[in-house]
């Protein structure tokens, strides 16, 4: 069976089209051909994966989580650094991991662990990596800000948001030349960038992210979010997926796109799918949301 995607010239219309290169592929799944270098990426942080597994149990002993994190002193130090940073904004400084875990709770510790793991996964911080990372963090912060729309805990929504574009980061890490070509273009709309990825690599970052998350044995909800976050809004989707879809578009609208497009949604257009669930809740002002995300993103500028 031919697992490759068929892309026609009329389907791919970037304003400045990327040059084509020949890319070796060698792993075929039921849905997609996975480029070989993506398969060879190092696994997701074992510490973070263990924390995700432990925090799935609401009755887990927090001392067990502390023991896991303390097994990697560098990881533990990064947890404390972020816990005390403007990104998470906890009011008092924490110096002891065990104390931090007791104060922060399961969802915040999960968010911290995934953020530390993602920072480690990025590797060398090139301008394009930084551009994509800012979009991921902006999406996560928007998820947190508007999580009350569906009654989610802010930290749980943040974790889903920061993972949504792991496929783009993975492709950029494993195929920097091809992804630089893709990300350096200006497109009419976002889905054209996905088609450019398929044309060069036989897979887009949404499918690549779902494959990575599944391969790393992370929660299935992350697989669905990675694979479908660029799908059109659908009120029948799981609520967490609806939230991430909207937050991804809102991050674009307030100035943190991963790719440059001529037709980015306005803030109100991006927020529109959430208006029915919002009901009488106040929509955050665009200027306030943008300023808050910008200030918290400053944590990653150093």
C-alpha positions in Angstrom: 0.0 0.0 0.0 1.3 3.5 -0.8 1.5 5.4 2.4 2.7 8.7 1.0 0.5 11.7 0.7 -0.4 13.1 -2.8 0.1 16.8 -3.0 -0.7 18.7 -6.2 0.7 22.0 -7.3 -2.6 23.7 -6.7 -2.8 22.5 -3.1 0.6 24.0 -2.2 0.6 27.7 -2.7 3.1 29.5 -0.4 3.9 33.0 -1.4 7.6 32.1 -1.4 7.6 28.3 -2.0 10.3 26.2 -0.3 12.8 24.4 -2.4 12.3 20.7 -2.6 14.9 18.2 -1.3 15.0 14.4 -1.4 14.3 13.0 2.1 14.8 9.4 3.0 11.9 7.7 4.8 11.8 4.2 6.2 9.0 3.7 8.8 5.4 3.1 7.6 2.5 3.1 10.0 -1.2 2.5 9.3 -1.6 6.3 8.7 1.6 7.9 7.7 5.2 7.5 6.5 7.5 8.7 9.3 10.8 10.2 8.2 13.7 8.2 9.4 15.5 11.0 11.3 12.3 11.7 13.3 12.4 8.1 14.4 15.9 8.6 15.7 15.1 11.5 18.0 16.1 10.8 21.7 13.1 9.8 23.9 11.1 12.3 25.9 12.6 12.9 29.4 12.2 9.8 31.5 11.7 12.0 34.6 8.9 14.0 33.0 7.2 10.8 31.7 7.4 9.2 35.1 5.9 12.4 36.7 3.1 12.3 34.1 2.4 8.7 35.0 2.4 9.4 38.7 0.2 12.5 38.6 -2.5 10.5 36.8 -3.3 9.1 40.2 -4.9 11.9 42.3 -4.0 10.0 45.5 -0.3 9.7 44.7 2.0 10.4 47.6 3.8 13.7 46.8 6.9 12.3 48.4 7.1 9.7 45.6 7.1 12.5 43.0 9.7 14.4 44.9 11.9 11.3 45.0 11.6 10.8 41.2 12.5 14.4 40.4 15.4 14.6 42.9 16.9 11.6 41.1 18.1 14.1 38.5 19.6 17.2 40.3 19.7 19.3 37.1 16.0 18.6 36.4 15.1 19.4 40.0 17.0 22.7 39.8 15.2 23.6 36.6 11.8 22.8 38.3 12.7 25.2 41.1 13.9 27.9 38.7 10.7 27.8 36.7 8.5 27.6 39.9 10.1 30.8 41.0 9.9 32.5 37.6 7.4 35.0 36.2 6.1 32.2 33.9 4.2 30.6 36.8 4.0 33.5 39.1 3.9 31.8 42.5 3.8 34.6 45.2 6.6 33.3 47.5 10.0 32.0 46.6 10.7 28.3 47.1 14.1 26.9 47.8 13.4 23.2 48.6 11.9 20.9 46.0 9.8 18.9 48.6 8.3 22.1 49.9 7.6 23.3 46.3 5.8 20.1 45.4 3.7 20.3 48.5 2.7 23.9 47.8 2.2 23.7 44.1 0.1 20.5 43.8 -0.1 17.8 41.1 -1.2 19.8 38.1 1.3 22.6 38.6 4.2 20.0 39.1 3.1 18.2 35.9 3.1 21.5 34.0 6.6 22.3 35.4 8.0 18.9 34.6 6.7 19.0 31.0 8.1 22.5 30.5 11.5 21.5 31.8 11.5 18.4 29.5 10.4 20.5 26.5 13.2 23.0 27.1 15.7 20.2 27.2 14.2 18.7 24.1 14.8 21.9 22.1 18.6 21.7 22.2 20.4 24.5 20.4 18.2 27.6 20.5 18.2 28.9 16.9 16.0 31.8 15.8 13.4 29.4 14.2 13.5 27.0 17.2 12.8 30.1 19.4 10.0 31.2 17.2 8.3 27.9 17.4 8.9 27.6 21.1 7.4 31.0 21.8 4.3 29.9 19.9 4.0 26.7 22.0 4.4 28.6 25.3 2.0 31.3 24.2 -0.5 28.7 23.3 0.0 27.1 26.7 -0.4 30.4 28.5 -3.6 31.2 26.6 -4.9 27.8 27.5 -4.3 28.6 31.1 -5.9 32.0 30.9 -9.1 30.8 29.3 -9.3 27.3 30.9 -12.2 28.4 33.1 -14.3 28.5 29.9 -14.6 24.7 30.2 -14.0 24.4 33.9 -10.5 23.0 33.5 -7.7 23.5 36.0 -5.4 26.1 34.5 -2.2 24.0 34.9 -3.8 21.0 33.2 -4.8 23.1 30.2 -1.3 24.7 30.1 0.3 21.2 29.9 -1.9 20.3 26.9 -1.1 23.6 25.2 2.7 23.3 25.6 2.7 19.9 24.0 0.5 20.7 21.0 3.3 21.5 18.6 5.9 18.9 19.7 5.8 17.5 16.1 6.9 20.8 14.6 9.8 21.0 17.1 10.7 17.4 16.5 10.8 17.9 12.7 12.8 21.1 13.1 15.3 19.2 15.3 15.6 16.2 13.0 15.3 18.0 9.6 16.6 21.6 10.2 17.3 22.3 6.5 13.9 21.2 5.2 12.0 22.8 8.1 14.0 26.1 7.8 12.8 26.1 4.2 9.2 25.6 5.3 9.3 28.0 8.2 11.1 30.7 6.3 8.2 31.1 3.8 5.2 33.4 4.0 1.9 31.6 3.3 -1.7 32.6 2.5 -3.0 30.6 5.5 -1.7 28.1 8.1 -2.8 24.9 6.4 -0.5 25.7 3.4 2.5 25.3 5.8 1.2 21.8 6.7 1.1 20.9 3.0 4.6 22.3 2.5 5.8 19.9 5.3 4.1 17.0 3.6 5.6 17.9 0.2 9.1 17.9 1.7 8.9 15.3 4.4 5.9 13.1 3.6 4.3 14.1 7.0 3.1 17.3 8.6 3.9 18.3 12.1 0.5 17.4 13.5 0.8 13.7 12.4 4.5 13.7 13.5 3.6 15.0 16.9 0.9 12.4 17.4 3.4 9.7 16.4 6.1 11.0 18.8 3.7 11.3 21.7 2.4 7.8 21.1 6.0 6.4 20.7 7.0 8.0 24.0 3.9 6.5 25.7 2.6 9.8 26.9 -1.1 10.3 27.6 -3.4 9.6 24.7 -5.1 13.0 25.1 -1.8 14.5 23.9 -1.8 12.4 20.8 -5.3 13.7 19.8 -4.3 17.3 20.5 -1.1 17.0 18.5 -2.8 15.4 15.5 -6.0 17.5 15.4 -5.1 21.0 16.7 -5.3 22.4 13.1 -8.6 20.8 12.3 -11.6 23.2 12.0 -13.5 23.9 15.3 -15.9 21.2 16.2 -18.3 21.4 19.2 -18.3 17.6 19.3 -14.5 17.4 20.0 -13.3 16.7 23.6 -13.4 20.0 25.4 -9.6 20.0 26.0 -9.0 19.7 22.2 -11.5 22.5 21.6 -9.6 24.6 24.1 -6.2 24.0 22.5 -7.5 24.6 19.0 -8.8 28.0 20.0 -5.7 28.8 22.0 -3.4 28.0 19.1 -5.3 30.4 16.9 -5.4 33.0 19.6 -1.6 32.8 20.1 -1.3 33.5 16.3 -3.7 36.4 16.6 -1.9 38.2 19.5 1.4 38.1 17.8 3.0 34.6 18.4 2.6 32.6 15.2 4.9 29.7 14.4 4.7 30.5 10.7 4.1 33.8 8.8 0.7 33.9 7.1 -1.2 36.6 5.3 -4.5 35.5 6.7 -4.1 35.1 10.4 -7.3 35.2 12.4 -8.3 38.3 14.3 -8.5 37.9 18.1 -12.3 37.8 18.0 -12.3 35.3 15.1 -10.0 33.0 17.1 -12.1 33.4 20.2 -15.4 32.8 18.4 -15.6 29.0 18.8 -15.4 29.5 22.6 -18.2 32.0 22.8 -21.0 29.5 23.3 -19.3 27.8 26.3 -18.2 31.2 27.6 -21.9 32.2 28.0 -21.8 35.2 30.4 -18.1 35.0 31.2 -16.1 38.0 30.2 -13.8 37.6 27.2 -10.2 38.6 28.2 -9.2 41.9 26.5 -6.8 41.3 23.7 -4.3 43.9 25.0 -4.4 42.4 28.5 -3.9 38.8 27.3 -1.1 39.8 25.0 0.7 41.8 27.7 0.4 39.0 30.2 1.7 36.4 27.7 4.6 38.6 26.7 5.6 39.3 30.3 5.6 35.6 31.2 7.4 34.6 28.1 10.3 36.8 29.2 11.3 33.8 31.4 12.6 32.1 28.3 14.5 34.9 26.9 17.4 34.2 29.3 
